Amino acid sequence: MAPDNSKAPQPSRAWHSLPGPEAAALLGANAKEGLSAAEAALRLRQHGPNSLPTRRAKSALMRFLLQFHQPLVYILLAAGAVTAGLGEVVDSGVILGVVLVNALVGYLQEAKAVRALSALSATMTTEASALRDGAPLRLDAALLVPGDLVILRSGDKVPADVRLLSARELRLDESMLTGESLPVEKRPDPVPEDTVLAERVGMAFAGTLVTYGQARCLVVATGLQTELGRIAALMDTADELKTPLTRKISHFSHVLLVAILALAALNFGLGMLRDAPLVDVFMASVALAVGAIPEGLPAAVTIILAIGVSRMAARRAVIRNLPAVESLGGVTVICTDKTGTLTENQMTVRRLWAAGQGAEVTGSGYAPAGGIVLEDSVSGGQKAGGLNEAQRQCLLAGLLCNDAVLRAPDAAVPGSAWRVEGDPSEAALLVSAAKAGLHRESELAQAQRLDELAFESERQYMATLNRHGAGAAIWLKGSVEQVLERCAHALDAEGAQAPLDAAAVLAEVEAMAAQGLRVLAFARGAGAEGASGAGEAKVGNASADHADAPGGSPGHARLNHADVKHGLVFLGLQGMIDPPRAEAVQAVAACHRAGILVKMITGDHPGTAIAIGRMLGLAGPSCTPGGECAALTGAQLSELSDDQLRQSAREVSVFARVSPEQKLRLVRALQAQGEIVAMTGDGVNDAPALKQADIGVAMGIAGTDAAKEAADMVLTDDNFASIAAAVEEGRGVFDNLIKFIAWTLPTNLGEGMVILAAFLFGISLPILPVQILWINMTTAAALGLMLSFEPREAGLMDRPPRHPARPILGGFLIQRIVLVGVLLLVASFGLFNLELHQGASLEAARTVAVNVFVLVETTYLFNARSFTRSPFALGLFSNPWVNGGAGLMLLLQLAYTYAPPMNALFSSAPIGAMQWARVLACALVVFVVVEIEKKLRGTVAV
């Protein structure tokens, strides 16, 4: 019997609302020694392993067989079976060969995507530190059970959902679960039962990362009972949606199937009314059906999409499902996560303020590239010159009062980037100092740390005692309120003490907060001179006698909270934010130009979300570029009815503090209005919405395995700009698909009408079934597929998306198909009868009819390169594949007409120059007529 994880003890109230001792008592746990080995083994049998069930991957054979599960393929298989039953081995072999090639192309492309995704997911076992029988041990996290006592330290991944029993300066990165960009402070305090996930300070959740501190915790949920498990279960409720392309191709195939069967039945009925021989009637009906089936369409769709996949792969995007390429082209709304998708997921100082003077800090992320641009305090503009002494001291304070370490890219690892060890906010301070020429190693060599007061959430500051010349200096950073109340003076631009203008400081803080910046304040021990001086700090126990310690040993220096209670000198402010990616700003603008709505859906704080939305220029009634921006929160969403949600989902551009269930609900609300929705994200909290969306896009580097598994496309470089490129590529792919369909269907229509006309007039078939297959298959391969290499037309991203309800074939395309089909009927039927009238053999007359179809398709291929522009305007050599295909097709037709083996196989015969001239004239007439039709019709929406 399988273990039942649902049997874990359930409290009368939520775990986060219970005090730690009460939670331990409920679980029957020993908060000092942990579980015994025997009890842990018993609970493991009861609750099962602490892991999520993995979905069984499809076998290679199943992936191959699924390639045949398409309506058009069923049509081809039926046609192949009928021709085989009639003894037409060549016809049947060609059809079944096409089906097999189509399946192989699709299978190989899918297998390539599977291999790429496997390489993205690094397989590793998570371990946990636990106490059992009073002894610490490391064990596989899958062996943890409810009631286990777990020790968390900096750098650990939380192995299960745990209730904190005790904690020391614990901070967690919960961005993968909540979308919160900054590490969250944790403490053992219970919180109200209705507290949202992101604010449950007494809980740590499976899969999140410890960035600082340590804690002793009690495991309260494992496996499917964790928050990760709940999201995994939520993913099972997301619908498996067909992409817009598969829906349209499926509908088109069914319509085509009905039309083909109706024509064949009509032909059969007419034959019976005319008392024609049954075998002749049946063969004519089969010929009509085979002629009407676009045998090359399934292979063409697969190959055109595969070429789109290859182009996207060159842009570092792995497509998991072929139709996803086209789906991006039809997207009308992009719902995107913020942290790590639109933003760098790297805190960056954007503004420095000291001695009444502001400065802009340029550059983004952890790379120390950029600089500091001073601001004229009078005009508000920029001015030349170096930093004033207060600004320099403010940066130095951020560097010295800091526990983070910045690591340079590893030259031996291609593509490696700057990375941080420690708190992201402290890393941002190191980078801002480096941009002013202050570097951690060199500064610490001159100002060795003697002691420190670690950051505590209750006190809201951190302080260090460092050597300073012959003495020592105190450096302090923290919240603005805590720093200001400890300062009596401020440092002026020359480095001298001046009266502290608290009102000016608070005004600047308010201005920074309005920009979504997180603000830290900095101060120095009173009496310490500027960096160029040799003064010493004499504050409480932190006095100059520390300099007497041999070698400046930290063991002889002591720093107490009383030392920083008052008398400090205020240095300045630094404002930081997780900034938008520069390429994301451009990508959002490109999407707006293309008529695509962009929605930011995040678990982060509303103020931060609004600020990022404003920087990105998200359009919509709720958020205008450079203007006011409003956000809907998860709490507000939960109060909306389905009708209200559908309206808000369309009108609002920024959603904050949103839970995974609400992300899923938002996507469904947009889909209910007929929108084609793309969802981008990287966290576990994004996975259900990624799966529900018409097209899910996950980040390959920062993305979790759950997000990648749920997505249709994975960006291997986490570059949001690839989304706009993918939309453009998708539109180009869809255009080329429509061009192929508009090019191939007139041939099928013409072939069907020729067969029907011959039967109605009681004459021999102008083209035989095997000749129809020759026309359809060779032209599709040599001519039609060349359209898949057609470059994207200008202005592709300046037009609105195709309406989701629009069929593949609109009124204009149907008219074009009928026009060319009728011209093919007139030309082929007319020349066939003309040849017979002039005494040509039946084989020669049929050869003329076949060449009419092929040469008209060749010239019409140049028409089909654009629905509105002449091939001369496009450039005759802008797609060399078309020219090469036309040349190849002409060589094949010469072989078909004059090679004896081909004459024997396809019942063809050599023809003379006059016949070729008539065929060429018909092809040129069709070309001219279509170009005139383009001019008369003008610009159309395809």
Number of C-alpha atoms within 10 A of each C-alpha: 4 8 13 12 22 15 10 18 14 14 14 8 10 15 23 26 20 21 17 22 16 12 25 24 12 15 19 15 21 20 21 12 16 23 24 17 12 11 15 19 15 13 22 19 15 17 22 22 20 25 19 16 11 6 6 6 8 9 9 12 9 11 17 19 13 13 18 18 11 14 18 24 23 15 21 22 18 15 22 24 17 16 23 17 11 15 11 15 14 15 23 23 15 17 24 19 13 19 23 15 13 22 22 17 16 23 20 14 20 21 15 14 21 16 10 16 21 11 10 16 15 9 9 6 8 14 17 21 19 25 23 21 14 15 10 15 12 11 13 13 21 20 18 30 30 26 28 29 30 28 21 24 20 17 15 20 21 23 27 30 25 27 33 30 22 18 18 18 15 23 25 24 24 22 25 24 24 25 29 21 26 22 19 20 18 24 22 22 18 19 19 12 13 10 13 15 17 20 14 24 20 25 27 28 23 22 22 20 23 25 22 23 18 20 22 21 27 32 26 26 28 30 25 21 22 21 21 23 19 13 22 19 15 16 22 12 13 18 14 11 13 16 22 22 21 17 13 18 19 16 15 17 19 15 11 18 19 12 14 21 16 13 19 24 15 14 23 21 14 16 21 13 8 12 10 15 10 12 10 13 21 18 16 24 26 22 26 27 27 30 29 27 25 24 25 26 23 21 23 22 25 18 19 24 26 24 16 25 28 15 15 21 16 9 16 17 25 24 28 23 20 25 25 28 33 29 26 31 26 29 26 23 22 25 26 24 26 30 28 27 24 29 26 23 23 24 25 30 29 23 22 26 24 28 25 16 20 23 22 17 22 17 20 24 24 25 21 21 13 15 17 20 19 23 18 14 13 7 8 11 9 14 13 9 8 12 17 16 21 26 29 23 25 29 27 25 26 26 27 26 26 24 14 19 17 20 13 14 14 12 9 7 8 8 9 11 14 13 18 18 16 18 21 26 21 21 26 31 28 31 29 33 25 20 19 19 12 17 17 19 12 9 13 14 10 12 19 19 22 24 21 22 17 18 15 14 14 6 12 15 21 21 28 23 29 27 25 25 18 14 22 30 28 33 29 29 27 22 17 19 14 15 24 24 14 16 23 18 21 26 26 22 19 12 21 13 20 15 13 19 15 17 9 12 21 14 11 18 21 14 12 21 17 14 18 24 25 22 21 21 27 30 29 29 27 23 17 23 19 19 14 10 11 13 18 24 24 19 24 14 15 25 20 20 15 22 20 13 14 10 8 19 15 18 11 14 24 18 20 16 13 10 19 25 15 17 17 27 27 35 34 29 29 28 25 25 28 29 26 24 21 17 16 21 19 16 21 25 19 20 24 18 14 20 18 23 22 26 25 23 31 32 29 23 18 21 18 23 25 27 23 25 29 22 19 25 21 27 22 17 13 19 22 18 14 13 10 12 24 20 21 20 21 22 14 13 21 14 10 13 9 14 10 12 18 20 14 18 22 19 16 21 26 30 29 26 26 29 24 24 16 19 26 24 22 24 26 21 21 22 17 11 12 13 22 27 27 28 29 32 36 33 26 26 30 36 32 29 32 34 27 27 30 27 31 30 30 33 26 25 16 18 24 21 21 21 29 28 18 23 32 26 28 31 25 21 15 22 23 27 20 21 22 22 19 24 25 23 25 25 25 24 31 26 24 27 23 20 23 26 22 21 27 26 21 27 30 25 22 27 34 25 22 25 27 22 17 16 22 13 8 12 11 14 19 25 26 22 23 22 22 23 24 19 22 26 20 17 26 22 15 20 27 29 24 24 26 26 17 20 15 15 14 7 8 16 24 13 12 16 19 17 13 15 10 10 15 19 16 11 11 14 18 14 12 19 23 17 17 25 24 19 20 28 24 16 23 28 26 13 22 24 19 13 18 15 11 9 11 15 13 19 19 22 29 28 26 29 26 26 24 26 26 25 23 25 28 26 19 22 27 22 24 26 24 18 25 19 17 19 18 11 8 15 10 13 11 13 17 14 18 25 18 13 21 24 14 15 20 16 12 15 20 12 15 24 22 14 15 15 12 15 17 11 12 21 20 24 21 17 16 9 8 9 17 15 11 15 23 16 16 22 24 17 15 21 21 14 14 20 21 13 14 19 12 10 12 11 11 9 10 16
